[in-house]
């Protein structure tokens, strides 16, 4: 995946004087699966529409295989889009929907039939050629929309929250199928979602967006294990942010010691140089919070417990009044509100972050 297929260079876009994209840049390699992850209104869909040619940026360039396509109309770009609402023609059969773009290009009927059959096989809908959209389930409609986008074998496929309308079980199944399909075809996917689990499951790289900017771009492991800011840490995986003060720095192994809630905590310093007395914020994932007997960590009091999706979440209060959430798989009946214990973590689990939220 070394060849760069798509480049966004300092893209800016405003609507009615309100900035929506603030100079974003991104390189996508051939065959790469990149997810734009962010909450509603952060600029994900506008970015996708600019790549597709449905919007024109106020500044910056879009390059496809090294060619500037910033002003090129959508039909002249080797890019297709899959929308969340499927956008199927209700009066056309499945085969007619999939082959519509080929018909517009005046391809021979034999070529269209062959391409449609191949596309249906890719999305596991062989035999559904003559069905109407109203006869399909939500998952089947989404497969037809994907087949229609793939029938021309575009260089880049854009997917605008395509699984958002599906139920949880079907969405997880489609995540695996989409990823397998992308790897089979070797097409570059640019995928947008606000679902962090979806992004972590499917992506080669994730571009976390906030207020029209990419705040961090990296592999799922980098974004999850090495968040740069408190926003990324909380948005991807809901990390705890612990405020403290540096006590000592420059330890062997790149570690730093901070005082958090009156107790020492050892963390990894990364590439940042810290000085004693400097404020520090540490991101700590809930599953990496360890419990310990009293006197061997930061004192804490269990405030409440909740159970959802196979995960037990324990809310704890530290001596300075701050809250910390720990999580465990299954139901642990041994902890009760009001119980006193201590919490601690391995040094590599606490990551210094820039506070930006």
Order of alpha helices (4+ residues) and beta strands (2+ residues): beta-beta-beta-alpha-beta-beta-beta-alpha-alpha-alpha-beta-alpha-beta-alpha-beta-beta-alpha-alpha-beta-beta-beta-beta-beta-beta-beta-beta-beta-beta
